[in-house]
């Protein structure tokens, strides 16, 4: 039977599960067989049969499971998401901003936010993050002061690299103007369980918080939670949009996985997160004296669970470090960028995988001694584009294809990004700057695929026929 599936996706999944690869990537259950229930998902997969409630009209066991999740997170109301955070983001934005409204968005937000803007024909106002990925409350205040008819504010915190904005001050600012604050805390569902991590948006005054529990907690991929955290959210409108953006045939395996994860956390979080803290501190302490590569520090402004390995002081690119970890040390990172690698950890990572990571990074650091600084070309951390038209206007206007080398000064008709992390270099409707084009070229030269480009070589881009 195994040979029959050898060259299929299913077969590849089986091979990967037996490879011994250490998963420093999502999902947060880390395929840890010692901790997970020994249950074949095919045996428990059902549809809306008698006695099992309905996600879109819950009044039985699903409603009770959502109530338990809300109690765990101390939220007013919690909804299960089985289309990942994307479904929750689409529903939250649609519920809080009417068609054609204005919305304030952190520019380093996930592509799903831009899709919500497009679908609802919203007019976005962007607030730019600093070089660490943090959005400053005073910048939010400046935009709201000039545009008091903005419907809601959308902030992403933590970022893929773990940068956490001051959500409490941002929430106070947003509420001073009578607006709703939505926080994409997809990468921060674990943060309430340990003082080692930054404060959660749920404890900082956000009105809607979206958690991708599959990212850092022991739950299956595509599982997430949407929390309502205040009385100013129109819950009926939100539920209507959750019904639109989520499947009408939700997976009971995924919903059961959410409930299992919540039950596990209720019973074991206090004890297991102490061990998790010890493991993370061990990594940071052991690697603080590296000579060439280095780790980003953690604290209240950066989440320790994302181990970010920086290679900018070496002749090694982030992608080269990523490949070395994978091919030589059997460690699978989450992602790389030109000058760093992101390794995602969770409470279900065992001590031995942290020890193997430390050993690998020490060896890599030693191997970098005397390396020429050949790859550090001074790429900007962030680039800014001029807002020209809404994403919807860009989608319906006349377009043409041009070479990327000729694109500076033109208005992008597409959202261009690498995945992960899915944050656009250029959003549809923005005028491409020289720096943006240079950054996109650099990513292509480093070997990254640019999504949204109109050829496989990453050299053509679709732009609007406007000056």
C-alpha positions in Angstrom: 0.0 0.0 0.0 2.8 2.4 0.8 4.4 1.9 -2.6 1.0 2.7 -4.2 1.1 6.2 -2.6 4.8 6.8 -3.0 4.7 9.7 -5.5 1.4 11.3 -4.3 0.9 14.2 -1.9 -0.4 11.7 0.6 2.7 9.6 0.1 5.0 12.6 0.6 3.2 13.4 3.8 3.8 9.9 5.1 7.5 10.0 4.1 8.0 13.4 5.8 6.4 12.1 9.0 9.0 9.3 9.1 12.0 11.4 8.0 13.1 12.4 11.5 13.1 16.1 10.5 12.8 18.4 13.5 9.8 20.7 12.8 10.7 24.3 13.8 7.6 25.4 11.8 3.9 25.4 12.1 1.6 23.7 13.2 2.2 23.9 16.9 1.4 20.3 17.7 4.8 19.5 16.0 3.7 16.0 15.1 4.6 15.1 18.7 3.2 11.5 18.9 4.1 11.2 22.6 1.5 13.9 23.4 -1.2 13.7 20.7 -4.3 11.3 20.9 -3.7 8.1 18.9 -6.8 8.5 16.7 -7.1 8.0 13.0 -8.8 11.2 11.7 -10.8 9.2 9.2 -12.5 7.3 12.1 -13.9 10.5 13.6 -14.7 12.5 10.5 -18.4 13.3 10.3 -20.9 15.9 9.0 -23.8 17.6 10.8 -25.4 14.5 12.1 -27.8 14.3 15.1 -26.2 15.3 18.4 -23.2 17.1 17.0 -24.5 20.7 16.6 -23.9 23.1 13.7 -21.0 25.6 13.7 -23.2 28.3 12.0 -26.1 27.9 14.4 -24.5 26.4 17.6 -26.6 25.6 20.5 -25.2 22.2 21.7 -21.7 20.7 22.0 -20.1 23.3 19.6 -21.6 26.2 21.6 -20.3 24.7 24.8 -16.8 24.2 23.3 -16.8 27.9 22.2 -17.8 28.9 25.7 -15.0 27.0 27.2 -12.5 28.6 24.8 -13.9 32.1 25.7 -13.5 31.3 29.4 -9.9 30.2 28.9 -9.1 33.4 27.1 -11.3 35.6 29.3 -13.2 36.9 26.2 -16.8 38.0 26.0 -17.5 35.6 23.1 -15.3 33.3 21.1 -15.9 31.7 17.7 -14.3 28.6 16.2 -12.6 29.2 12.8 -11.9 26.3 10.5 -10.8 28.5 7.5 -7.8 29.7 9.5 -7.3 33.3 10.6 -8.1 34.3 7.0 -11.8 33.6 7.4 -11.9 35.5 10.7 -10.1 38.5 9.2 -12.5 38.7 6.3 -15.5 38.4 8.6 -14.2 41.0 11.1 -13.3 43.6 8.5 -16.6 43.1 6.7 -18.6 43.4 9.9 -16.8 46.5 11.1 -16.6 48.5 7.9 -19.5 49.0 5.4 -19.0 48.9 1.7 -16.9 51.8 0.5 -15.9 52.9 4.1 -12.5 54.0 5.2 -10.2 51.7 7.2 -6.9 52.2 8.9 -4.5 49.3 8.4 -1.0 48.6 9.6 0.9 48.3 6.4 2.7 45.1 7.5 -0.6 43.2 7.6 -1.3 39.8 6.0 -2.6 39.7 2.4 -6.0 38.5 3.7 -6.6 42.1 5.1 -6.0 43.5 1.6 -8.4 41.0 0.2 -11.0 42.1 2.7 -10.4 45.7 1.6 -10.8 44.7 -2.1 -14.0 42.6 -1.5 -15.7 45.5 0.5 -14.4 48.2 -1.8 -12.8 50.0 1.2 -10.6 53.0 1.1 -7.5 52.1 3.1 -5.3 54.4 5.1 -2.0 52.9 6.0 0.2 53.3 9.1 3.7 52.2 8.6 5.7 50.0 11.0 9.2 50.9 12.1 12.2 48.8 11.2 11.5 46.3 13.9 7.9 45.8 12.7 6.3 47.8 15.5 3.4 50.2 14.8 3.5 53.3 17.0 0.4 54.7 18.8 1.2 58.2 17.8 1.2 57.3 14.1 -2.3 55.7 14.6 -3.4 58.9 16.3 -2.1 61.1 13.5 -4.1 59.3 10.9 -7.3 59.2 13.0 -7.0 62.9 13.8 -7.1 63.8 10.1 -9.7 61.2 9.2 -12.4 60.9 11.8 -14.7 59.1 9.4 -12.5 55.9 9.4 -14.7 53.0 10.5 -12.2 50.7 12.2 -8.5 50.1 12.7 -6.6 46.9 11.9 -3.3 46.1 13.5 -1.1 43.0 13.1 0.8 42.0 16.3 2.9 39.9 16.7 4.5 39.9 13.2 6.0 36.8 11.7 9.3 37.7 13.3 7.6 38.3 16.7 7.5 42.1 16.9 4.7 43.2 19.2 3.2 46.7 19.1 1.9 48.6 22.2 -1.7 47.5 21.7 -2.8 49.0 25.0 -1.9 52.5 23.9 -3.2 51.9 20.4 -6.5 50.7 21.8 -6.8 53.7 24.1 -6.1 55.9 21.0 -8.6 54.1 18.8 -11.3 54.2 21.5 -10.7 57.9 22.1 -12.0 58.4 18.6 -14.9 56.0 19.1 -13.5 53.4 16.6 -13.2 49.6 16.7 -9.8 48.0 17.0 -9.2 44.6 15.3 -5.9 42.9 16.1 -4.6 40.0 14.0 -2.8 38.2 16.8 -2.5 35.0 14.7 1.0 34.4 15.9 0.2 35.1 19.6 -2.4 32.6 20.8 0.1 31.3 23.3 1.0 34.6 24.9 -1.5 34.6 27.7 0.0 31.5 29.2 3.3 32.8 30.3 4.8 36.1 31.6 7.8 35.4 29.4 5.8 36.6 26.4 4.4 40.0 25.6 0.9 41.0 26.8 -1.9 39.7 24.6 -4.2 42.1 22.7 -7.0 40.5 24.7 -5.6 41.9 27.9 -4.7 45.2 26.2 -8.2 46.5 25.1 -8.6 45.3 21.5 -12.2 44.8 20.5 -11.7 41.8 18.2 -8.7 39.5 18.4 -8.0 36.7 16.0 -5.8 33.8 17.0 -4.2 31.2 14.7 -4.0 28.5 17.3 -2.5 26.1 14.8 0.5 28.3 14.6 1.8 28.0 18.2 -0.5 25.7 20.0 -1.2 21.9 19.7 -4.0 22.1 17.1 -4.4 21.1 13.5 -3.7 23.4 10.6 -6.5 25.8 9.6 -7.8 26.0 13.2 -8.2 29.5 14.7 -10.3 31.5 17.1 -12.0 34.9 16.8 -12.6 36.6 20.2 -15.0 39.5 20.8 -13.6 41.5 23.6 -16.0 44.5 24.0 -19.6 45.6 23.7 -19.1 47.9 20.7 -18.9 45.1 18.2 -22.1 44.2 16.3 -22.1 40.5 17.1 -25.1 39.7 14.8 -23.4 41.3 11.8 -20.2 39.5 12.7 -21.9 36.1 12.9 -23.6 36.8 9.5 -20.2 37.3 7.9 -18.6 34.3 9.7 -21.3 32.3 8.0 -20.4 33.7 4.6 -16.7 33.3 4.8 -16.5 29.9 6.5 -17.4 26.6 4.8 -21.0 25.4 5.1 -19.5 22.0 5.7 -17.0 22.7 8.5 -14.6 19.9 9.5 -15.5 18.2 12.8 -12.0 16.9 12.9 -10.7 20.5 12.9 -13.4 21.7 15.4 -12.6 18.7 17.6 -8.9 19.6 17.4 -9.6 23.1 18.7 -11.6 21.8 21.6 -8.9 19.2 22.4 -6.3 22.0 22.4 -8.4 24.2 24.7 -9.0 21.3 27.1 -5.3 20.4 27.1 -4.4 24.1 27.9 -7.0 24.3 30.6 -5.5 21.3 32.4 -1.8 21.6 31.6 -0.8 25.1 30.5 0.6 26.2 33.9 3.0 23.2 34.2 3.9 22.7 30.6 4.6 26.4 29.9 7.1 26.5 32.7 9.1 23.8 30.9 8.6 25.7 27.6 10.1 28.8 29.2 13.1 26.9 30.5 13.7 25.5 27.0 13.5 28.9 25.3 15.8 30.5 27.9 18.2 27.6 27.4 18.4 28.4 23.7 18.8 32.2 24.1 21.4 31.8 26.9 23.4 29.2 25.1 23.6 31.2 21.9 24.1 34.7 23.3 27.9 34.6 22.7 27.9 33.6 19.0 30.5 35.4 17.0 28.9 35.7 13.6 25.2 34.9 13.5 23.0 36.2 16.3 19.5 35.9 17.6 17.0 38.8 18.0 16.5 39.5 21.7 13.1 38.9 23.3 11.0 40.8 25.8 7.8 42.7 26.0 8.2 44.0 22.5 9.2 40.7 20.9 7.9 37.2 21.3 10.5 34.7 22.4 8.8 31.8 20.8 10.0 33.0 17.4 13.7 32.3 17.2 15.0 34.7 14.6 18.6 33.8 13.4 20.3 36.8 11.8 23.0 36.2 9.2 23.6 39.8 8.1 27.1 39.9 9.7 28.2 36.8 7.7 28.7 35.9 4.1 25.7 33.6 4.4 22.2 34.5 3.2 19.2 33.6 5.2 18.2 31.1 2.5 21.6 29.5 2.7 21.3 29.2 6.4 17.8 27.8 6.0 19.1 25.1 3.5 22.0 24.2 5.7 19.8 23.7 8.7 17.5 21.5 6.7 19.9 19.5 4.6 22.8 19.0 7.1 21.1 19.1 10.4 17.6 17.8 9.6 16.0 20.9 11.0 13.1 22.4 9.1 12.7 26.2 9.7 9.5 28.1 9.2 10.8 30.6 6.7 13.8 32.7 5.6 14.4 36.2 4.3 17.6 37.5 2.7 19.4 38.0 6.1 17.5 35.9 8.6 15.8 32.6 9.4 12.6 32.2 11.5 12.3 29.1 13.6 8.9 28.6 15.2 8.6 26.8 18.5 5.7 25.6 20.7 4.9 24.2 24.1 5.0 20.7 22.5 8.6 20.9 21.4 10.7 18.6 23.4 14.0 19.5 25.1 16.1 17.4 22.8 15.1 19.3 19.7 16.1 22.6 21.3 19.5 20.9 22.2 20.0 19.8 18.6 19.1 23.3 17.4 21.7 24.9 19.7 24.4 22.4 18.5 23.6 23.1 14.9 23.7 26.9 15.2 26.9 26.8 17.1 28.5 24.8 14.4 27.1 27.1 11.7 28.5 30.1 13.6 31.9 28.6 13.8 31.9 27.7 10.1 31.2 31.4 9.3 34.6 32.5 10.8 36.5 34.3 8.1 33.6 34.3 5.7 33.7 37.3 3.3 30.8 39.7 3.6 29.5 39.0 0.2 25.7 39.1 0.6 25.0 42.2 2.7 23.9 44.7 0.1 22.2 47.1 2.4 18.6 46.3 1.5 16.1 48.5 3.3 14.0 46.9 6.0 10.9 48.6 4.8 10.0 50.4 1.6 7.1 52.8 1.1 4.9 53.2 -1.9 2.6 56.1 -2.6 -1.1 55.4 -2.3 -2.9 56.3 -5.6 -6.1 54.3 -5.7 -8.0 51.7 -3.8 -7.4 48.0 -4.4 -10.8 47.7 -5.9 -10.2 50.6 -8.3 -6.9 48.9 -9.3 -8.8 45.6 -9.9 -11.3 47.2 -12.4 -9.1 49.7 -14.2 -7.3 48.9 -17.5 -3.9 47.3 -17.0 -0.8 46.3 -18.9 2.2 44.1 -18.4 5.7 45.7 -18.0 9.1 44.5 -17.1 9.9 44.8 -13.4 13.0 46.8 -14.3 10.6 49.4 -15.9 8.0 49.4 -13.2 9.2 52.2 -10.9 6.7 55.1 -10.9 3.9 52.9 -12.2 0.8 51.9 -10.2 0.7 48.2 -9.3 -2.5 46.4 -10.3 -1.5 43.4 -8.2 -0.5 42.5 -4.6 3.1 41.4 -4.8 4.5 39.3 -1.9 6.6 36.3 -0.9 5.0 33.6 1.2 5.6 33.3 4.0 5.1 35.9 5.5 2.4 37.1 3.0 3.0 40.8 3.6 2.9 42.8 0.3 5.9 44.6 -1.0 3.4 46.5 -3.1 -0.4 46.6 -2.5 -2.7 47.0 -5.5 -3.2 50.7 -6.1 0.2 51.8 -4.8 2.8 53.5 -7.0 5.9 51.4 -7.1 9.0 53.3 -5.7 12.5 52.7 -6.8 13.3 51.1 -3.5 10.3 48.7 -3.8 11.4 47.6 -7.3 15.0 47.1 -6.0 13.8 45.1 -3.0 11.6 42.9 -5.2 14.5 42.3 -7.6 16.8 41.4 -4.7 14.3 38.8 -3.3 14.1 37.3 -6.8 17.9 37.1 -7.0 18.1 35.5 -3.6 15.9 32.8 -4.9 12.4 33.7 -3.6 9.3 33.4 -5.6 7.3 36.6 -5.9 3.6 35.9 -5.9 1.5 38.2 -8.0 4.1 38.5 -10.8 2.9 37.7 -14.3 5.6 35.2 -15.3 7.5 32.4 -13.7 10.8 34.3 -14.0 9.6 37.1 -11.7 10.4 39.8 -14.3 7.0 41.0 -15.4 4.4 42.9 -13.4 0.8 44.1 -14.2 0.3 47.8 -13.7 -2.5 50.2 -14.1 -2.7 52.4 -17.2 -2.6 55.6 -15.2 0.2 58.2 -14.7 
